[in-house]
Amino acid sequence: MQDLNPQHQYVFKKVSRAAERLKQPAYVIGGYVRDYYLGRMEGNDLDIDFVTVGSGIKLAREVARELDTGRISVFKQFGTAQVKYQDMELEFVGARKESYQRDSRKPVVEDGTLEDDQRRRDLTINVLSWSLNKEDFGTLIDPFDGWNDLQNKIIRTPVDPYQTFDDDPLRMMRAIRFAAELNFKIEDDTFDAIRKMADRIKIVSRERIVTELNKIIMSPVPSYGFELLFKSGLLKEFFPEMHELHGVKEVNGVRHKDNLWHTLEVLDNVARKSDNLWLRWAAIMHDIAKPATQKFVEGTGWTFHGHDALGADWVESIFRRLGLPLDERMRYVRKLVRLHLRPIALVSDEVTDSAIRRLIYEAGDDIDDLMELCRADITSKNDRKVKQYMRNFDIVEQKIQEVEEKDRIRRWKNPIDGNEIMETLELDPGPVVGEIKDAIREAILNGDIPNEYDAAFDYMMKIKDQFVNPSSSEEQNDKSDS
């Protein structure tokens, strides 16, 4: 503890003093101690957990007085309290032992010893504790050999894994999450228990599951965590659509690639370039509808026509079931899934500016992320083919830049709004107003008129009779024909 942040050392001494005054042994426990030994303190050291043999709330109040801060929150129903000091959040809980009913994650809680408290925790590496007591201040307390597990990069439960996961099935997700975050191996008995108890995850709320899932997605190499989720059977329990991506069919000796491993490769490619959680979700979802659309066509092979549109349609329902947000983040993922095949179709010299304009218009400010996803989607083992695809994307990006500089479509808004259409043409609100706006938009995207107000206004006046007086417009056309 000698090389700790001086602010943290100061806090530990204050906690020690408060605990001594209350005659309550106190300890730092969990993530802070683990990350200290892993050398991961930077960015992970603001939340510090303390356990005391006695009342956690009483100790928190005493520590708040020691630190001269009134920023304390008490949660009597849980027997916990939080003290905020500078940029730290100090969490206090009394040592306890727990027992569970098989159909609930809510434990029956009793006061306990430090060892009772350590036994109830999820992993040996999260049991590591430092004493804050005067007689052995700073001593490591490690009854389950968590320090050696850190050195050997092992994920293991402190007691029998069946008991640990039966008590709280979310710990199965947490074991995989820590394996993914730290690039550790899950010990064989622990992983066997996860495989045999995977269906127990059903009693865990979707919010808690998706919290761990998002942390797996944000890990350095997320495919590792998903591989563990798949092999353990957990993925099938809460995300069956992704599980269904696995497998290869063969007809007349023609096989398609395994779409699960392809998806995970795309996810890793995105993760190497971006920390955007929702871009990573777009990578997960981009081929989600391939199993539902796969078809073998003689002479052509395997096709997945429409998987982009169907996958986009699935995004909202999957997000809702998993407890993911249904706001602009969901719409962003849905948009990228729907458009992810479009850029590769725009590589020939014959592709019109109109096609590029439409892509920019539909992607909007997310065009760069779409191109990042498309590049990540190239997972061929043929280097020559990969280089050709990447050159094609360079061409598309150059065309996008040229068209955008000329036509300013990325943040496009119709130069003529509905109010002006109604006022100018003396129209009441109704579908005709939208039809005229759509006609102006199509003329701009087709390149028939420039993306300018005057041109749009003149065009509106030119076409207005087609919408306002369609019968007279048809009569005029008949006369012209005769």
GICOR-V102388 format. One record per pair of residues at least 6 apart in sequence whose C-alpha atoms are under 8 Angstrom apart, sorted by the first residue. I is the first residue (numbers start at 1). GAP is how many residues later the second one is. Records with the same first field share a line. If there is no record, write none. Layout:
I->GAP / GAP
This chain:
1->8 / 137
11->56
12->120
13->119
14->49 / 52 / 53
15->11 / 48 / 51 / 117
16->10 / 116 / 117 / 118
18->41 / 44 / 45 / 48
19->6 / 7 / 40 / 114
20->113 / 114
22->37
24->28 / 29 / 30 / 35
25->27 / 28 / 29 / 107 / 108
26->24 / 25 / 26 / 27 / 105 / 106 / 107
27->23 / 24 / 25 / 102 / 103 / 104 / 105 / 106
28->20 / 21 / 22 / 23 / 101 / 102 / 103 / 104
29->19 / 20 / 21 / 22 / 97 / 98 / 99 / 100 / 101
30->19 / 95 / 96 / 97 / 98 / 99
31->17 / 18 / 95
32->9 / 12 / 13 / 15 / 16 / 17
33->95 / 96 / 97
34->91 / 92 / 94
35->6 / 9
37->113
38->112
45->43
46->41 / 42 / 43
47->41 / 42 / 43 / 44
48->40 / 41 / 42 / 43
49->41 / 42 / 43
50->40 / 41 / 42 / 43
51->41 / 42 / 43 / 44 / 63
52->7 / 40 / 41 / 42 / 43 / 62
53->41 / 42 / 59 / 60 / 61
54->40 / 41 / 57
55->24 / 38 / 39
56->23 / 24 / 25 / 36 / 37 / 38
57->17 / 19 / 22 / 23 / 24 / 35 / 36 / 37
59->33
60->12 / 21 / 22 / 23 / 31 / 32
61->11
64->6 / 7 / 8 / 19
67->18
69->15 / 16
71->12 / 13 / 14
72->9 / 10 / 11 / 12
73->8 / 9 / 10
74->6 / 7 / 8
75->6
79->14 / 15
80->11 / 12 / 13 / 14
81->10 / 11 / 12
82->7 / 8 / 9 / 10
83->6 / 7 / 8
84->6
94->17
95->16 / 17 / 18 / 19 / 21 / 22
96->13 / 14 / 15 / 16 / 17 / 18 / 20 / 21
97->12 / 13 / 14 / 15 / 16 / 19 / 20 / 23
98->9 / 10 / 11 / 12 / 22
99->8 / 9 / 10 / 68
100->6 / 7 / 8 / 67
101->6 / 66
102->64 / 65
103->100
104->99
105->62 / 63 / 64 / 98 / 99
115->28
118->9 / 40
119->8 / 39 / 40
120->44
121->6 / 37 / 43
122->35 / 36 / 42 / 49 / 52 / 53
123->32 / 33 / 34 / 35 / 52
124->20 / 21 / 22 / 25 / 31 / 32 / 33 / 34
125->21 / 22 / 24 / 25 / 30 / 31
126->20
127->15 / 17 / 19 / 31
128->12 / 13 / 14 / 18 / 19
129->11 / 12 / 13
130->7 / 8 / 9 / 10 / 11
131->6 / 7 / 8 / 9 / 10
132->6
144->14
149->6 / 7
153->29 / 30 / 31 / 32
154->30 / 31 / 32 / 33
155->20 / 23 / 24 / 29 / 30 / 31 / 32 / 35
156->19 / 30 / 31 / 34
157->7 / 33
161->28 / 29 / 32
162->31 / 35
164->7
165->6 / 7 / 28 / 29 / 32
166->31 / 34
169->31 / 32 / 34 / 35
170->31 / 34 / 38 / 39
172->22 / 26
173->36 / 39 / 40
174->38
175->11
176->10 / 40 / 49 / 52 / 53
177->35 / 36 / 38 / 39 / 48
178->6
179->6 / 7 / 46
180->36 / 39 / 40 / 41 / 42 / 44 / 45
181->34 / 35 / 38 / 39
191->41
192->40
194->38
195->36 / 37 / 38 / 39
198->34 / 35 / 36 / 39
199->35 / 38
201->33 / 36
202->35 / 36
206->115 / 116 / 117
207->115 / 116
210->112 / 113 / 114
214->63
216->6 / 9 / 10
217->8 / 60 / 63 / 64
218->53 / 57 / 59
220->51 / 52
221->47 / 50
222->42 / 45 / 46 / 49
223->41 / 42 / 44 / 45
226->9 / 38
229->6
230->6 / 13
235->7 / 8
236->6 / 7
238->84
239->83
241->47 / 48
242->18 / 46
243->17
244->16 / 47
245->13 / 14 / 15 / 43 / 45 / 46
246->12 / 13 / 14 / 15
247->11 / 12 / 13
248->7 / 8 / 9 / 10
249->6 / 7
250->6
251->45
254->47 / 48
255->47
256->46
259->28 / 31
262->117
263->20 / 21 / 23 / 24
264->20
265->114
266->17 / 18 / 107 / 110 / 111 / 112 / 113
267->13 / 16 / 17 / 109
269->107 / 108
270->9 / 10 / 13 / 102 / 103 / 106
271->9
278->51 / 54 / 55
279->54 / 90 / 94
281->52
282->51 / 52 / 54 / 55 / 91
283->90
285->26 / 30 / 48 / 52
286->22 / 25 / 50 / 51 / 52 / 54
287->20 / 21 / 24 / 50
288->19 / 23
289->18 / 19 / 21 / 22 / 25
290->14 / 17 / 21
292->15
293->10 / 11 / 12 / 13 / 14
294->8 / 9 / 10 / 11
295->7 / 8 / 9
296->6 / 7
297->6
308->29 / 30 / 31 / 32 / 33
309->28 / 29
311->23 / 26 / 27
312->22 / 23 / 25 / 26
313->21
315->15 / 18 / 19
316->10 / 14 / 18
319->6 / 7 / 11
320->6
324->6
332->34
335->28
336->27 / 34
339->24 / 31
340->30 / 33 / 34
341->33
342->17
343->16 / 28 / 31 / 50 / 53
344->30 / 45 / 48 / 49 / 52
346->9 / 10 / 50
347->45 / 46 / 48 / 49
353->50 / 93 / 94
354->91 / 92 / 93
356->43 / 44 / 47
357->43 / 46 / 47 / 52 / 88 / 89
358->87
360->7 / 40 / 44 / 49 / 50
361->48 / 49 / 50 / 51
363->7 / 47
364->45 / 46 / 47 / 48
365->45 / 46
371->22 / 26
375->15 / 18
378->8 / 11
379->7
380->6
404->6
407->43 / 44
408->43
409->42
414->23 / 26 / 27
415->36 / 37 / 38 / 41
416->21 / 37 / 40 / 41
417->20
418->15 / 16 / 19
421->6 / 12 / 15
422->6 / 7 / 11
425->39
427->6
432->35 / 36
435->32
436->24 / 28 / 31
440->16 / 19 / 20
443->6
444->6 / 7
449->6 / 7 / 10
450->6
465->7 / 8
466->7
